[in-house]
Amino acid sequence: MADTVDTQFVGQSNEFAIKLYKQVSSQNAGENVVISPFSISACLSLAAMGAGGLTAEELFTGLHYGATAAGAKSTVADNYRRLMARLDTDRTVNVANKIYVQQGFSVKGAFNTIATDSFRSEAETVDFAQNTAAAKTINGWVESKTNNKIKDLISPDSLDDSSRMVLVNAVHFKGTWTYQFDPTLTRPFPFWTSETESRDVPMMNIKKHFAYNNFEEDGFSALELTYGGSDMTMLLLLPNERTGLAALEEKLPSLNLPELTTKMHKQEVEVFLPKFKIDFSRDLNEDLKALGMSRMFSDAAEFPDLLEGNEPLKVSKVVHKAFIEVNEEGTEAAAATGMIMMMRCMPMHPYFTVDHPFLYVLRHQQQIYFVGRTVKVDA
């Protein structure tokens, strides 16, 4: 089928997603984290279309696409084209890409074709020397594409007269639960941040049939919440121990999420889930270098297929901002790159009580769009 996205591509994207999440979360110990690996990957993949030599090799390897053999670029571009087409049919997800180029320069025709056809990206010229105005233009576009959730992605002082190009990706998701939580059942409930410390937070409650399983041998249980009229789902991974998050994060790369979900079974589950809202922003330069993609930031960077003329080009910054809000109605998430222990009591149905730090993954037909952890919740 023309619109099916290659499962190998989804697997590669998800490997990158988990690796990047582990890298970023390890640098933000004890903090809430949310990133959109999809947004970051889309931006880097678009840049890779214009890269050559070792820069292209690092990008393709770092993004888990494999070697830059002949045809590799067109394979990746083709997968993005199908992915964008598939997302067109889902009203809850909005993805947008944009290339900002310094006035007086132009994007090479072949690159522009790939950017437009496969990444739905358009090019716009700005004068980076007028850094405040340029930042305002870029940030205004990002804001408009993320329901005003992501503001000030690019700071004016990150732009100057040596800036040549800024690649921006924005993704916004707003979904309504298939089964909404009744707000009258939301009440204060302790959320444990350690074995002995807790604070009361607004805890939502629902009892319905959900895909669920307790993977006791791996020390966590999993529950999947679905959204009405969308293929997006939220997979919650909850350590069975109050302080089990670090061990679960360590295990994350070896967990095969598609396989995991086949072992989850629909059953009546009573769910306690805190309302939460997280804003997260990060300069990803060092994280991407740690994942083997350092050449693009150096003077040795090779982007021969990007701009007309032979001026050397390198990436100065990869900035990412993400936002997620979970409440009784559903979830809003945006990004730009650019418990009491499991209760074992009399009721026959299991409890899924999210009263201590946990992980969540927002996926669309198995592909990871957002991944994060909640370690503290506002009262």
Secondary structure in CASP SS format (residue, H / E / C, confidence):
PFRMAT SS
TARGET T0000
AUTHOR 0000-0000-0000
METHOD secondary structure of the structure
MODEL  1
M C 1.00
A C 1.00
D C 1.00
T C 1.00
V C 1.00
D C 1.00
T H 1.00
Q H 1.00
F H 1.00
V H 1.00
G H 1.00
Q H 1.00
S H 1.00
N H 1.00
E H 1.00
F H 1.00
A H 1.00
I H 1.00
K H 1.00
L H 1.00
Y H 1.00
K H 1.00
Q H 1.00
V H 1.00
S H 1.00
S H 1.00
Q C 1.00
N C 1.00
A C 1.00
G C 1.00
E C 1.00
N C 1.00
V E 1.00
V E 1.00
I E 1.00
S C 1.00
P H 1.00
F H 1.00
S H 1.00
I H 1.00
S H 1.00
A H 1.00
C H 1.00
L H 1.00
S H 1.00
L H 1.00
A H 1.00
A H 1.00
M H 1.00
G C 1.00
A C 1.00
G C 1.00
G H 1.00
L H 1.00
T H 1.00
A H 1.00
E H 1.00
E H 1.00
L H 1.00
F H 1.00
T H 1.00
G H 1.00
L C 1.00
H C 1.00
Y C 1.00
G C 1.00
A C 1.00
T C 1.00
A C 1.00
A C 1.00
G C 1.00
A H 1.00
K H 1.00
S H 1.00
T H 1.00
V H 1.00
A H 1.00
D H 1.00
N H 1.00
Y H 1.00
R H 1.00
R H 1.00
L H 1.00
M H 1.00
A H 1.00
R H 1.00
L H 1.00
D C 1.00
T C 1.00
D C 1.00
R C 1.00
T C 1.00
V E 1.00
N E 1.00
V E 1.00
A E 1.00
N E 1.00
K E 1.00
I E 1.00
Y E 1.00
V E 1.00
Q E 1.00
Q C 1.00
G C 1.00
F C 1.00
S C 1.00
V E 1.00
K C 1.00
G H 1.00
A H 1.00
F H 1.00
N H 1.00
T H 1.00
I H 1.00
A H 1.00
T H 1.00
D H 1.00
S H 1.00
F H 1.00
R C 1.00
S E 1.00
E E 1.00
A E 1.00
E E 1.00
T E 1.00
V E 1.00
D C 1.00
F C 1.00
A C 1.00
Q C 1.00
N H 1.00
T H 1.00
A H 1.00
A H 1.00
A H 1.00
K H 1.00
T H 1.00
I H 1.00
N H 1.00
G H 1.00
W H 1.00
V H 1.00
E H 1.00
S H 1.00
K H 1.00
T C 1.00
N C 1.00
N C 1.00
K C 1.00
I C 1.00
K C 1.00
D C 1.00
L C 1.00
I C 1.00
S C 1.00
P H 1.00
D H 1.00
S H 1.00
L C 1.00
D C 1.00
D C 1.00
S C 1.00
S C 1.00
R C 1.00
M E 1.00
V E 1.00
L E 1.00
V E 1.00
N E 1.00
A E 1.00
V E 1.00
H E 1.00
F E 1.00
K E 1.00
G E 1.00
T E 1.00
W E 1.00
T C 1.00
Y C 1.00
Q C 1.00
F C 1.00
D C 1.00
P H 1.00
T H 1.00
L H 1.00
T C 1.00
R E 1.00
P E 1.00
F E 1.00
P E 1.00
F E 1.00
W E 1.00
T C 1.00
S C 1.00
E C 1.00
T C 1.00
E C 1.00
S E 1.00
R E 1.00
D E 1.00
V E 1.00
P E 1.00
M E 1.00
M E 1.00
N E 1.00
I E 1.00
K E 1.00
K E 1.00
H E 1.00
F E 1.00
A E 1.00
Y E 1.00
N E 1.00
N E 1.00
F E 1.00
E H 1.00
E H 1.00
D H 1.00
G C 1.00
F E 1.00
S E 1.00
A E 1.00
L E 1.00
E E 1.00
L E 1.00
T E 1.00
Y E 1.00
G C 1.00
G C 1.00
S C 1.00
D C 1.00
M E 1.00
T E 1.00
M E 1.00
L E 1.00
L E 1.00
L E 1.00
L E 1.00
P E 1.00
N C 1.00
E C 1.00
R C 1.00
T C 1.00
G C 1.00
L H 1.00
A H 1.00
A H 1.00
L H 1.00
E H 1.00
E H 1.00
K H 1.00
L H 1.00
P H 1.00
S H 1.00
L C 1.00
N C 1.00
L H 1.00
P H 1.00
E H 1.00
L H 1.00
T H 1.00
T H 1.00
K C 1.00
M C 1.00
H E 1.00
K E 1.00
Q E 1.00
E E 1.00
V E 1.00
E E 1.00
V E 1.00
F E 1.00
L E 1.00
P E 1.00
K C 1.00
F E 1.00
K E 1.00
I E 1.00
D E 1.00
F E 1.00
S E 1.00
R E 1.00
D E 1.00
L C 1.00
N H 1.00
E H 1.00
D H 1.00
L H 1.00
K H 1.00
A H 1.00
L C 1.00
G C 1.00
M C 1.00
S C 1.00
R H 1.00
M H 1.00
F H 1.00
S C 1.00
D C 1.00
A C 1.00
A C 1.00
E C 1.00
F C 1.00
P C 1.00
D C 1.00
L C 1.00
L E 1.00
E C 1.00
G C 1.00
N C 1.00
E C 1.00
P C 1.00
L C 1.00
K C 1.00
V C 1.00
S C 1.00
K C 1.00
V C 1.00
V E 1.00
H E 1.00
K E 1.00
A E 1.00
F E 1.00
I E 1.00
E E 1.00
V E 1.00
N C 1.00
E C 1.00
E C 1.00
G E 1.00
T E 1.00
E E 1.00
A E 1.00
A E 1.00
A E 1.00
A E 1.00
T C 1.00
G C 1.00
M C 1.00
I C 1.00
M C 1.00
M C 1.00
M C 1.00
R C 1.00
C C 1.00
M C 1.00
P C 1.00
M C 1.00
H C 1.00
P C 1.00
Y E 1.00
F E 1.00
T E 1.00
V C 1.00
D C 1.00
H C 1.00
P C 1.00
F E 1.00
L E 1.00
Y E 1.00
V E 1.00
L E 1.00
R E 1.00
H E 1.00
Q C 1.00
Q C 1.00
Q E 1.00
I E 1.00
Y E 1.00
F E 1.00
V E 1.00
G E 1.00
R E 1.00
T E 1.00
V C 1.00
K C 1.00
V C 1.00
D C 1.00
A C 1.00
END
